[in-house]
Amino acid sequence: MDQQLNCDVLPAIQQQLHNTILSRCAGVLKDNKDFEMPQLTTTAPGVGERNAVWCGVPGMYGGFNYWWADESKTTLVAESWCRVVGGSGQRHEITTTGFKLVDEGFV
């Protein structure tokens, strides 16, 4: 059974997810005023990569998959890539205090 996500933690991790997205594609987003940043909820995304949520970024030719790393729901994992640029894949781990690159060069 999933541990209930602490609602005090959710906004901080969501902000760090947004920061991660901006770090990857701020240039594309400055010209796309209609893009809406993804919103985390207490039920989405799920735990594990199989339960990831997709967020396409127009103009990036790709986007972000993100999911909770484990049942504790204290670390969000986000993978991003551009399908027209080989090796553009990056994986970040996101917590309340920031995000860090943990893998790159895939896809």
C-alpha positions as CSV (number, residue, x, y, z in Angstrom):
1,M,0.0,0.0,0.0
2,D,1.3,3.4,-0.9
3,Q,2.3,5.7,1.9
4,Q,0.1,8.8,1.9
5,L,2.1,11.8,0.5
6,N,2.8,14.5,3.0
7,C,0.8,17.5,1.6
8,D,3.4,19.9,3.0
9,V,6.1,18.2,0.9
10,L,4.2,18.2,-2.3
11,P,4.4,21.9,-3.2
12,A,8.2,21.9,-2.6
13,I,8.8,18.9,-4.8
14,Q,6.5,20.3,-7.5
15,Q,8.5,23.5,-7.5
16,Q,11.7,21.6,-7.9
17,L,10.1,19.6,-10.8
18,H,9.3,22.9,-12.4
19,N,12.9,24.1,-11.9
20,T,14.2,20.9,-13.5
21,I,11.9,21.5,-16.5
22,L,13.1,25.1,-16.8
23,S,16.7,24.1,-16.5
24,R,16.2,21.8,-19.5
25,C,14.1,23.9,-21.8
26,A,13.7,27.5,-20.7
27,G,14.5,28.7,-24.3
28,V,11.7,26.7,-25.8
29,L,9.2,27.7,-23.1
30,K,9.9,31.4,-23.4
31,D,8.2,31.2,-26.8
32,N,5.4,29.0,-25.7
33,K,3.2,31.0,-23.3
34,D,0.4,28.3,-23.4
35,F,2.6,25.6,-21.8
36,E,1.3,24.6,-18.4
37,M,3.7,23.1,-15.9
38,P,2.7,19.7,-14.6
39,Q,0.9,19.6,-11.3
40,L,1.6,16.8,-8.8
41,T,-1.2,15.3,-6.8
42,T,-1.5,12.9,-3.9
43,T,-2.3,10.1,-6.4
44,A,-0.2,11.0,-9.5
45,P,2.4,10.1,-10.5
46,G,2.6,6.6,-9.2
47,V,5.5,4.7,-7.7
48,G,8.0,3.3,-10.1
49,E,8.7,3.9,-13.8
50,R,5.7,1.8,-14.9
51,N,3.5,4.3,-13.2
52,A,5.1,7.4,-14.7
53,V,3.3,10.5,-16.0
54,W,4.2,12.0,-19.3
55,C,4.5,15.8,-19.9
56,G,5.2,16.7,-23.5
57,V,6.9,20.0,-24.1
58,P,5.9,21.7,-27.4
59,G,9.0,22.7,-29.4
60,M,11.3,20.4,-27.5
61,Y,10.3,17.4,-29.6
62,G,10.1,15.4,-26.4
63,G,9.3,16.0,-22.8
64,F,9.4,14.5,-19.4
65,N,8.4,11.2,-17.7
66,Y,8.3,11.4,-13.9
67,W,7.5,9.1,-11.1
68,W,8.1,8.5,-7.4
69,A,11.3,6.6,-6.7
70,D,9.8,4.5,-3.9
71,E,6.9,4.2,-1.4
72,S,8.3,7.0,0.8
73,K,7.5,9.5,-1.9
74,T,10.3,11.8,-0.9
75,T,12.2,11.6,-4.2
76,L,10.7,12.2,-7.6
77,V,12.6,10.8,-10.7
78,A,12.3,12.7,-14.0
79,E,13.6,11.6,-17.4
80,S,13.7,14.0,-20.3
81,W,14.8,13.8,-23.9
82,C,14.5,15.4,-27.3
83,R,13.6,12.7,-29.9
84,V,15.5,14.5,-32.7
85,V,18.8,14.7,-30.8
86,G,20.5,11.4,-30.1
87,G,21.9,11.0,-26.6
88,S,19.8,13.9,-25.2
89,G,18.3,11.9,-22.4
90,Q,18.8,13.0,-18.8
91,R,17.5,11.6,-15.5
92,H,17.2,13.8,-12.5
93,E,16.3,13.0,-8.9
94,I,14.2,15.7,-7.3
95,T,13.6,16.4,-3.6
96,T,12.3,19.3,-1.6
97,T,15.8,20.9,-1.6
98,G,16.6,20.6,-5.3
99,F,17.4,18.4,-8.2
100,K,20.5,16.5,-9.4
101,L,21.5,14.9,-12.6
102,V,22.0,11.2,-12.1
103,D,22.3,9.9,-15.6
104,E,22.6,11.3,-19.2
105,G,23.3,10.3,-22.8
106,F,20.5,7.8,-23.3
107,V,17.7,7.9,-25.9
